[in-house]
Amino acid sequence: LPTNAQQTAWLPDLLLVGGCFRSDLALVTDDATGRVVSVARAGEDGAARAVRLAGRALLPGMVNAHSHAFQRVIRGRTEFRTAARDTFWTWREQMYSAASRLTPEQIYDAARMAFLEMALGGVTAVGEFHYLHHDTDGTPYDDPNLLSKQVVRAARDVGIRIALLRVAYARSGFDTPPNERQRRFIEPDPETYLRRAELLTNNLASEYPCDDDHVRVAWAGVAPHSFRAVSLDYIIRVSDFANRHSLPIHMHVAEQPAEVEDCLRQTGRAPLTWLGSEGILSPRFTAVHVIHFDPRLQAGEINHLKNSGAIVCACPTTERNLGDGIVPADLYFDASIPVALGTDSHAQIDLLEDARELELNLRLSKLSRAVLAPTETTDNQQPSQISSLAARLFESATVNGASSVGAEAGVLEANRAADFFTVALDDPSIAGAGEDDLLAAIVFSLTRAAVSDVVVGGRLVVENGRHAAQDEIVARFTALQRSLWS
Ligand SMILES: [Zn+2]
């Protein structure tokens, strides 16, 4: 058989294609472009190089659609009571304490730690919702995107793809006085914000160019923070900019009941109804959280999401940590609204935990099981009944995340990014699973330590559960935590 000198055949015991695990298959990737060439029968792949992945199953890389990387520094530091009833708003004060002090180099170290942990868990691309812009006293840096670039550099040094979603943050709140601790976030007028967002978009496009051959590794998007932090006119301006440049646009929506009430007071309409009627919702729009509705307006809110093709990003490990509430994912699944997943505050970084939590939270609240399982019967081309719920949740962690951040990833087929991870089949958390129940075992039970290899663009980023720079990243982060908190 003629061999192709620049192709590699990856040969796991089991390969996830079309939602099913199959044996005796090779994933063929192009070393030069970092793209998938084909899924071929093992031994008939025509690749010059073979990488045998014995005892492993191979799955498409996951996409973490909502991250605030620097918040990794407050993990473990907010799990105590600060008021009679501790809420999101008291947690936020702890977060501001860190946000107001970090230097550019410390932001790089914190982000690298978060991205390393993502990579070790099988995440190959991230949507970073980045709102730290200015120096600690609120003065813009000489390069107003210095901190955005630090975070991008951290992702590239770890080896995962990144959509830097540059956040617009104009004010403390609708009719609340300015909060001194938000001074690093604030760009009060849309003109300033848009100038800087355009600069970042151009800078990233020239530093990380992409062409027909290469999959892009770092790019920009925009993110009006929330109805609380950005005026209606400002949101419209940012959305117009995103539409002109075809950029992803993310926004926190209805994380807290107070935000829904705020929006009703400001606009007379519920959040998604206002966004939909202003033409801001589209398949490039991701509404992060979307937990709370005014019950009388819920049906209209769902319709606006459904009709626009917009995506919801749920962040269950953070939402449970902050006491935000439960994402009504059953409503979204029933309406065919895509749900992506994010680790958000990084109370924990394990995207499969977010995937399973999406379902398990609903079980607790509805006293019922398999709430998000598809109701239609499956045919031979579909995952087995036993794994059909897991397949839906895994789609949230992969395909829907990729759509949300604008990554060419999430599924292993010709011309897509060669982004994937493997799991050790003899790991105690999934041992004994067969082809039909393996995906359910992975989604509902895999411990992150079972992730063995992680490949981005055809290159090994994690090998046998280790990242090449792991010790250095952990040591730097440990030193950062000592200096920050002692
Ligand atoms: Zn967030």
Residues whose N, C-alpha, C, O or C-beta is under 5 A from the ligand:
A	BS01	ZN	D344
